[in-house]
Amino acid sequence: HQLIEDYKEAAFLLPLNPLIKTRPSKPAVYAALARTYLAMRQYDSAGFYADRCLNVYDSLLDYNTLNAAASIPVPIFNKEVILHTTSSGDAALAQSRCKIDSTLYLTYNTNDLRKTVFFKSNGNGTYAFKGNYDGTTSSVFNGLTTAEIYLIRAECYARAGFTLLAMQDLNTVLQKRWKNGTFIALTASSPDDALAKILSERRKELLMRGL
């Protein structure tokens, strides 16, 4: 309860646009509330604050603009980041040690740029993660991004029965992740079908984020 109250008070005190992305802001507060309420399974409130956040700031990073072959393809402080925070890297999560689950890796379509932006081959059939939003291979980015908030709002729409709105938010994110000209918008036959697709994409989008 105290955490929620502190967030809400901060929303009145913080600026709309921070000078740098390591400083909090109104959108960051709304995003943090959305993430917190989602964890509490209070989906109406999570959706409400996700919507407030995206109404203020909704920029997404187009992965077509990245050099997927680079050792660290995602630039630090990019346009998608609402609040930049990190946790110290654990030795077990080091790029030289941590192997990405092979079943998860296989769920990425060939035209899904996350497959090359997020992962590099270890040359032995296993893959390492290189999609850190911190611009390093050592720490773990656990900050807030618009993509996460789109996925939170999409999930909350689906849980409330709004299939079309849920899929609209999901597709907004995915079209920035696939090779130009290859993405075909996903559809869902029901709220449950939408929820399953959203949770699957959440797993593919937010790995190695401390979530």
Buried (B, 14 or more C-beta within 10 A) or exposed (E): EEEBEEBEEBBEEBEEEBEEBEEBBBBBBBBBBBBBBBEEEBBEBBBBBBBBBBEBBBEBBBBBEBEBEEEBBBBBBBBBBBBBBBBEBEEEBEBEEBEBEEEEBEEBBEBBBBBBBBBBEEEEEBBBBBBBBBBBBEBBBBBBBBBBBBBBBBBBBBBBEBBEBBBBBBBBBBBBBBBEEEBEEBEBEEBEBBBEBBBEBBEBBBBBBEE
